[in-house]
């Protein structure tokens, strides 16, 4: 089993790593103050209160940025954070500099107008660098050492602030990724439902029509020809078994149709229904598989519609190849129920399959006959 990147718990709770990123910087000021990292130990109570206030304000800004928004009253909270970071540092020492990181991160997150973020960030970095350089000079360091300390303050403050800003943006991206995955999953489920519905309609429509036709024929033959009636009943059970096999194949998306089989089956079924059927079919062996599949579905649906919606006495199924295009035409002389057929989901499925291989679809009445036509370019199919 392979682990996901990022880990699953991060995808489920992306804000927790962002919160954890604030903890060390929030604790730095009171810990450094108690330990006396910059001179004698300071007032731990003031440092703790200041750290709690600065950390809470910055976390509020970061979590809002992770949602792609700015919190209510953000100008006031940003001003309070900047004052908390920049004023006490002049008499409380460099222990307080972690709050400058918070101030810089909030400026980069909340200020969005042209030059304003850059100007504010430059001012904040200048304050941190100047205070660090002055601290170096007060400790009897050289000018070069003071300049080096100032550069270090700029780099360290910039890197930590960039980590906070980047963390908030990363959480936002993870939330958008999760929303996109949810939408894609819903889309995939919807497309699968459409596929199953379409395939069930196309497959079972002809099978059920054949079962009804053969059942009626067997009933008529029972009083006249028991042998023929028995043959029709046996054929009926075979069609039912094939339909069951097709249903099982649909659930696994493994059903494949053969153009030759569909054409032969359509001719036999129409003949059993008393429809004079004429086949005019070119060589099928060299047709691409995708073309055969789209045309086979068209033959099946055209046959089903003819049996269910028309009173045809004759039908022609023609397949031709000309100028790099493959054209299937199913023409019959029964036009009863044409309006209903034209808006049916079966013909919509035929149109979708034709479009999937850059083909075209047409269905309608021409010169008193109903025409169903599918044309597919060979080079695309």
Steps between C-alpha positions, in 0.01 A plus 500: 500500500646836399473808719337810361690826468411700702392253772130428530470666841635822349238487224227444760626773739721736294475786751676312782850519344440873446407543866807301606716735292395791723577328829887526505496867402235578761699324773831656398440837667400378851763223499781732387385762751501256793841361402648845447618436147548876445635631831347442844176305525200720426141505617355157416140613559524784249676275251235229538209742459666661198577163343143377550357816344739505202464126437120517512484795261739338252320165516172678428656663194655173377184291540298764314759501219475121486129546424581754229363799690597777740356508855257768609674810632835389363646853469463546876640160589792553260573841654489348849741224397745746342497720811544196724794384290685827438454725806606278795804368311697820566507448876428125530782390269529252216304237693196682360605464137286189438197729497656685208466173308128495579461861391683441172296185423173683568603789276579264213172314555257788548639790296417452131531840331793541264795659679347492851606145600856558378530834681361364827722190483807713431422721800454200729824337385680832550374523859617146580837547329564838668417367846725197450787715370468742794506206738828388341653844540385524862679171566822665379497327164651646186304671229549198277362273772204733550430499126522120495251478788266735312520284189434190708188665646375578148560146374363323809191720524431465128537123499278440804237744370506327160445167676187636670366652178582185303339280765173694475503480120578130513200438726285695256629290210432178693144615569452583132650163405260322732206693355618420147533130586149499644365667187687260273370203698143631470551557127641149456202352685262699282676392181494137613127522569444646154710223344315223682162657417594539134642149468203344677263683267692405188568138595176402668276696262567264211516190721164571663348586163627168366360312801159662455503433126601135535251447783214634289611290204523186716147559632365528145682183394383286794169421333648442154860377521628366832849435363540857379352631827749292698785638288388856567476436875850351502623801306323726749682345796829546315426870453416529871831338599689735268321796658600378848862467383484853357372645828786339691751630245362855528571515873866420427515726191620199302226471240627501145272496197587363157379684190466180296312328783267797545424523127429127471293506818304802379423330169383183676289689752338724239434199284327326791286812544393484137710792382652455154866581574768582243868511590751702302815467707859553387799304631511532879829325574724805467281741696662646814372360829370836622305549178353149517387560859328833424330359189397178677320700770328699225378181330368364830320821592362548148360147502346548846334825397363344183339215694363716780397821325412418140281285281766439237457248225846542353841612625842557345826488695783644292865550590734681262852644497578806294768770510639382831161487674283211614123550469222286645140551389193322634187589299148365556155582370329518839483848652250454785623662818783688332464801731551281803793323343674824418515598865579160647800422720603213271569723201671747734734217599573425133578869445736505801690196376532649151628830640752312716677387181457838324204376300155638419147374559168565327150363553174613341241457225602529136257447213260307721767267634686514830878536470758437771850590385844489672816618326852458642834609357733202466818684593350626829313184585 
